[in-house]
């Protein structure tokens, strides 16, 4: 699937399901995917918000690999938004 708009729909559904199951790690993954989709759509502020939410949930789950992936994506989102100073922090 190469359509970020369609992917947003399914990742929102995924987020709803994981929230119902209270699975913090998977909630974080869903937020991460939502952030990536928003980034692909050039909605960088929304992307950062979703990625931060993903990071908050994944840090609770202590999955260091996913924490690193979100840090990388946050840096990319800030860079695409033209904020080099924040991009360098990630």
N, C-alpha and C positions, 0 to 999 in steps of 0.2 A: 504494500500500500504506500503510495507516494503522495497522498493527499492529507496534509496536516489538519484540515478542517474536519474531515471524516474521522481521523484519528482522535481529535479532541472529543468527539461524541463518545467513542468507545472508552477512552481513558476516564472520562467523567463517570460513565457507568461503572467502570472498574473501581474508581474511588468510592462510589456509593456502596458497592458490595463490601469492599474491605473495611469501610467505616462501620457497616452493620456487624461485621465479624470482629471488630476492634483489633485488627492485625496491623500494629504500628509500622512494622517494616514494609509491608505491602502498601499501606497508605502512603508512606514516603516514596515508594517507587512510582505509584500512580501520580503523585504530585510532580515528581521528577519528569515523567513522560509528558504531563500537561505543560510543564515549563518548556521542555524541548519543542513541543508543537507550537507554542506561542512564539518562541524564538524563531522558528522557521517561517512564521507568518509576520515576522518583523514587529511583533508586539513585545518589545524587550522589557518594558516595565512590568507587564503581566508575567512574562517569563521569569523574571527575578522573584516576583512574589510567590509563584508556584514553587520555584526551586528552593526558596527559603523555607517554605512550608514542608517540602520534602526533606530538606536537611534537618529540620527540627524533629521530624518523626523518625528519620533513619538514625539520628544520633541517639535517640532513646533506645533503639533496637541494637545499637553498637555495631553496625555493619560498616567496617572501615573502608572496604572497597567501594561501596556506594557513596560514602561520605566523600571520598576522593573524586569520584565521577561527578558528583554535584558541584564540588568546588571548581572543577575544570569547566563545567557548563556555566556556572555563575560568572567565571572570568570571561568566557566567550560572549555571554550575553551583555555584560558591561562593555566589553570591547566593541561589539556591534552597535551598541547604543552611543558610542563615542566617549565613554568614560574610562580613559586609560588608567587614571589613578585608582579607581575601584577595581578595575580588571586586574591590576598588578597584585592586589591583596589576595586574590584567589588563585 
